[in-house]
C-alpha cells in the first residue's frame, strides 16, 4: 500500500497512483495514429481550411456535390435560388427520348432512375427521379428558368397533382402511386346525395372540424371511387395501408401527424373497426389521432368497410364531433342504373335481381374469377 502512495507536490492530500492499464493505452495509441493519418481534428480544420476563407462542403454522393457546388457559386455571385417540383405521368422510354432532344444541356445520369440536366452558363439545373409510372422533376435556379421548365413539363406530359403513398412493410417502406384524373366519380353513382353535388359534399367534409368519415357498404358500390374523387377534388395526397401489423406500429401515425399528407385511408377496415371491448387493439390509435390528445387540425381519417351494420363499429369512432358522416353505399335500382349507363355511354343490360352495382355497369366480367381475391382499392 505504501508503494502506491506518492507525496503531492502541493500542500494537499497524498495522491493514490492507480495501476496502469497497458493494453488499453496501447490500443488507444494505435487508434489515435490511425485517425491522425486519415482525418483532421478541429484544430486542423480551423488552421488549414477555415483560415483560408474556404467553405468546407460535405457531400453524401456525386449528385449532392453537384447541387452544392452550383448553390455555392450562385451564392458567391449574389444570385437567389428558386425551386419547383413537378410530378408527371411518363414511362422510362418516353422520358429518355425527351432528354435526347435537348440541345446545349449537360446530362448526367446516376444509374437508370436518377439524373441531372444542367445549364452551366446560367447555373441552373433540374434533377429527375423515375418511378414505376411517374417522373418526379425538381427544377432549381432563376425564376425564369424554373417557370420555363415547369411549363414545358405541363405542356408535354400529364401532371400528377396528388399520389397515394402505399405503406407495405413493417419497416415503413412505401411506394407512391399516381392518382389518375381519368377515373373520377359522377354524382349519378351516389343517389343519396340528392340535390347536393359531389364537390359540395367534399368541401363540407374538408372544411369541417370533424376528422372521421366512414363509408359502409358491399363491394362494388363505389366506395374507392368516392375516395379517389375526394382526393382529386381537394388536391390532396393520402397514406394508404391494408395490414394490421403495420397499423400496430406507432411510426405510421407519427408520420401522418407530422407529415404533409393530410388524409389517411383505411380500406377494407372490417377487422379494425370492432369494439375495444371485443379485443380491438387498434381502435385507441384511431381515436387519438381522430379527436384525441395528438389531434392535428386538417388531418382526416377515411374508413371503408363491408360490414353489414353500423352496430359492428366501435361507438366512440362515430360520435358527433369526431365523425363527420356515415355514408351507406348500396346498389342502384334499374332507373338509377340506366341513368348512370347513359352518362358514361355504356350499354345497359337488365338483370333478374333488379339491383345493379357500379362495378356491374363499368366492368362487365365475361368469366368470373375462380378464386376469391382481396380487392386492393387504389393499388
C-alpha positions, 0 to 999 in steps of 0.5 A, a space after each residue: 500500500 505504501 508503494 502506491 502512495 506518492 507525496 503531492 507536490 502541493 500542500 494537499 492530500 497524498 495522491 493514490 497512483 492507480 495501476 496502469 492499464 497497458 493494453 488499453 493505452 496501447 490500443 488507444 495509441 494505435 487508434 489515435 495514429 490511425 485517425 491522425 493519418 486519415 482525418 483532421 481534428 478541429 484544430 486542423 480544420 480551423 488552421 488549414 481550411 477555415 483560415 483560408 476563407 474556404 467553405 468546407 462542403 460535405 457531400 453524401 454522393 456525386 449528385 449532392 456535390 453537384 447541387 452544392 457546388 452550383 448553390 455555392 457559386 450562385 451564392 458567391 455571385 449574389 444570385 437567389 435560388 428558386 425551386 419547383 417540383 413537378 410530378 408527371 405521368 411518363 414511362 422510362 422510354 418516353 422520358 429518355 427520348 425527351 432528354 435526347 432532344 435537348 440541345 446545349 444541356 449537360 446530362 448526367 445520369 446516376 444509374 437508370 432512375 436518377 439524373 441531372 440536366 444542367 445549364 452551366 452558363 446560367 447555373 441552373 439545373 433540374 434533377 429527375 427521379 423515375 418511378 414505376 409510372 411517374 417522373 418526379 422533376 425538381 427544377 432549381 435556379 432563376 425564376 425564369 428558368 424554373 417557370 420555363 421548365 415547369 411549363 414545358 413539363 405541363 405542356 408535354 406530359 400529364 401532371 400528377 397533382 396528388 399520389 397515394 403513398 402505399 405503406 407495405 412493410 413493417 419497416 415503413 417502406 412505401 411506394 407512391 402511386 399516381 392518382 389518375 384524373 381519368 377515373 373520377 366519380 359522377 354524382 349519378 353513382 351516389 343517389 343519396 346525395 340528392 340535390 347536393 353535388 359531389 364537390 359540395 359534399 367534399 368541401 363540407 367534409 374538408 372544411 369541417 372540424 370533424 376528422 372521421 368519415 366512414 363509408 359502409 357498404 358491399 363491394 362494388 358500390 363505389 366506395 374507392 371511387 368516392 375516395 379517389 374523387 375526394 382526393 382529386 377534388 381537394 388536391 390532396 395526397 393520402 397514406 394508404 395501408 391494408 395490414 394490421 401489423 403495420 397499423 400496430 406500429 406507432 411510426 405510421 401515425 407519427 408520420 401522418 401527424 407530422 407529415 404533409 399528407 393530410 388524409 389517411 385511408 383505411 380500406 377494407 377496415 372490417 377487422 379494425 373497426 370492432 369494439 375495444 371491448 371485443 379485443 380491438 387493439 387498434 381502435 385507441 390509435 384511431 381515436 387519438 389521432 381522430 379527436 384525441 390528445 395528438 389531434 392535428 387540425 386538417 388531418 382526416 381519417 377515411 374508413 371503408 368497410 363491408 360490414 353489414 351494420 353500423 352496430 359492428 363499429 366501435 361507438 366512440 369512432 362515430 360520435 358527433 364531433 369526431 365523425 363527420 358522416 356515415 355514408 351507406 353505399 348500396 346498389 342502384 335500382 334499374 332507373 338509377 342504373 340506366 341513368 348512370 349507363 347513359 352518362 358514361 355511354 355504356 350499354 345497359 343490360 337488365 338483370 333478374 335481381 333488379 339491383 345493379 352495382 357500379 362495378 356491374 355497369 363499368 366492368 362487365 366480367 365475361 368469366 368470373 374469377 375462380 378464386 376469391 381475391 382481396 380487392 386492393 382499392 387504389 393499388 
